């Protein structure tokens, strides 16, 4: 299993929660949509499940990149300047 897939699986639940929360706030916060909340909430749940996977897949390498950039900075030779 690749590192990208592991990271994507790890952050999938968190991203799904955020997408679900945004959808819920939109449905319940907009008066026209809140009238149809009983039919729209299952749609929000399904969309959050489906949209979280590609978002997690795109975000996973970015999380790893930050780690590698810090690691490279620590291992890079330091330049000594005389002033």
Backbone torsions as a table, in degrees:
resi	resn	phi	psi	omega
1	UNK	NA	131.4	-176.2
2	UNK	-76.2	159.9	178.9
3	UNK	-63.9	-37.8	179.2
4	UNK	-61.6	-43.4	179.3
5	UNK	-65.2	-41.3	178.5
6	UNK	-61.5	-45.0	178.3
7	UNK	-64.6	-41.1	179.6
8	UNK	-62.2	-41.6	177.4
9	UNK	-64.9	-39.2	-178.5
10	UNK	-64.8	-40.3	-176.2
11	UNK	-94.2	-5.2	-177.6
12	UNK	-56.5	-47.4	-177.7
13	UNK	-63.6	-39.8	179.0
14	UNK	-66.8	-42.0	179.3
15	UNK	-67.4	-39.3	178.0
16	UNK	-61.7	-40.5	178.0
17	UNK	-62.4	-40.6	179.4
18	UNK	-67.9	-44.6	179.8
19	UNK	-64.2	-41.0	177.5
20	UNK	-63.2	-42.8	179.2
21	UNK	-62.6	-42.8	177.5
22	UNK	-62.5	-44.8	179.0
23	UNK	-64.0	-39.8	179.6
24	UNK	-66.0	-43.5	178.5
25	UNK	-62.6	-40.3	178.0
26	UNK	-64.4	-45.0	-178.4
27	UNK	-66.5	-43.9	-176.2
28	UNK	-84.0	-20.3	-177.8
29	UNK	-87.5	-26.5	179.6
30	UNK	-91.5	121.2	-174.9
31	UNK	-56.8	-39.9	179.7
32	UNK	-65.3	-37.3	179.7
33	UNK	-77.2	-31.7	-178.6
34	UNK	-68.1	-22.6	174.9
35	UNK	-65.9	-29.0	-178.5
36	UNK	-108.1	25.4	-174.5
37	UNK	-59.8	-34.7	-178.3
38	UNK	-63.3	-31.4	179.0
39	UNK	-94.7	-24.9	-177.4
40	UNK	-84.5	-28.5	-177.7
41	UNK	-63.1	-41.7	173.8
42	UNK	-61.0	-33.3	176.9
43	UNK	-66.0	-39.9	178.0
44	UNK	-63.1	-41.0	179.4
45	UNK	-63.0	-47.8	-178.9
46	UNK	-64.8	-42.8	179.0
47	UNK	-64.9	-37.5	178.8
48	UNK	-65.9	-37.1	177.4
49	UNK	-65.5	-42.4	-176.9
50	UNK	-76.2	-37.8	-176.8
51	UNK	-79.2	-24.6	-177.6
52	UNK	-66.4	-34.0	-177.6
53	UNK	-64.1	-51.8	179.2
54	UNK	-67.9	-31.5	177.5
55	UNK	-66.1	-42.6	177.7
56	UNK	-64.1	-37.9	179.8
57	UNK	-64.6	-37.2	179.8
58	UNK	-75.4	-36.0	-177.4
59	UNK	-77.2	-26.1	-174.2
60	UNK	-56.6	-48.5	-179.9
61	UNK	-66.9	-28.4	179.1
62	UNK	-67.2	-34.7	177.0
63	UNK	-67.5	-37.6	179.7
64	UNK	-73.8	-34.3	-179.0
65	UNK	-60.7	-40.8	-179.8
66	UNK	-61.2	-40.9	178.9
67	UNK	-62.7	-45.2	-177.1
68	UNK	-69.4	-33.8	177.7
69	UNK	-65.6	-41.6	177.3
70	UNK	-64.0	-40.2	-178.9
71	UNK	-64.6	-40.7	179.0
72	UNK	-65.1	-37.4	178.8
73	UNK	-64.8	-38.5	-180.0
74	UNK	-68.9	-33.5	-176.3
75	UNK	-89.5	-13.3	-178.1
76	UNK	-67.9	140.4	177.6
77	UNK	-66.6	139.8	-178.6
78	UNK	-88.1	139.5	179.6
79	UNK	-92.0	133.0	179.6
80	UNK	-99.4	127.6	177.8
81	UNK	-115.7	139.3	178.3
82	UNK	-100.4	127.5	179.1
83	UNK	-129.4	NA	NA
